[in-house]
Amino acid sequence: MSTRSDAFDNALRLVVVPVLARHGFEFDGNRTFRRLSADQCVSELVNFQLGQRSLSGKFTVNLGVYVDGDSPGINVGQAKEYHCPHDRRIRLGHLIPAKLPVLAKLPYIGFLFDSRDKWWFFSGDISRLRATLSVVVDKIALYGLPWHKASGP
């Protein structure tokens, strides 16, 4: 593992774990957080994905809602967001409102201003990384957690 990904994992533990724990999520130590329903049949997931190749030095956040039985042989408490059906998984960037919503409605060019896949930059500088993760975890609380509620069974 590189120094940059080590710094990312350390910052994740310092910044994200405490915030998501207050919302009932448990950290699995591998960049995935789960919140299980009281009956242990539904898992709400938040996953931090580091970019590879051309996306190296960037990360994104994947969200999912896994219901027992979605994928044969997958335990609810061990599900990953990619085990979730497509209608119950999304990237955080798609939930963040467009900066210019009026322009997003225009034909032909609206897609340029609409919400889209978002990858945040990160480096080995722990203070900058912590600041970036603080912004991202605020967006998870503001847009991701309500999406979980709306996307559940």
HELIX and SHEET records of a PDB file:
HELIX    1   1 THR A    3  ALA A   11  1                                   9    
HELIX    2   2 LEU A   12  VAL A   16  3                                   5    
HELIX    3   3 VAL A   17  ARG A   22  1                                   6    
HELIX    4   4 ARG A   53  LEU A   55  5                                   3    
HELIX    5   5 VAL A   76  GLN A   78  5                                   3    
HELIX    6   6 GLU A   81  HIS A   83  5                                   3    
HELIX    7   7 HIS A   86  ARG A   88  5                                   3    
HELIX    8   8 LEU A   92  HIS A   94  5                                   3    
HELIX    9   9 PRO A  101  ALA A  104  1                                   4    
HELIX   10  10 GLY A  110  LEU A  112  5                                   3    
HELIX   11  11 ILE A  126  LYS A  139  1                                  14    
HELIX   12  12 ILE A  140  GLY A  144  3                                   5    
HELIX   13  13 LEU A  145  SER A  151  1                                   7    
SHEET    1   A 5 GLU A  26  PHE A  27  0                                        
SHEET    2   A 5 THR A  32  LEU A  36 -1                                        
SHEET    3   A 5 VAL A  42  LEU A  50 -1                                        
SHEET    4   A 5 LYS A  58  VAL A  67 -1                                        
SHEET    5   A 5 ARG A  89  ARG A  91 -1                                        
SHEET    1   B 5 GLU A  26  PHE A  27  0                                        
SHEET    2   B 5 THR A  32  LEU A  36 -1                                        
SHEET    3   B 5 VAL A  42  LEU A  50 -1                                        
SHEET    4   B 5 LYS A  58  VAL A  67 -1                                        
SHEET    5   B 5 TRP A 120  PHE A 121 -1                                        
END                                                                             
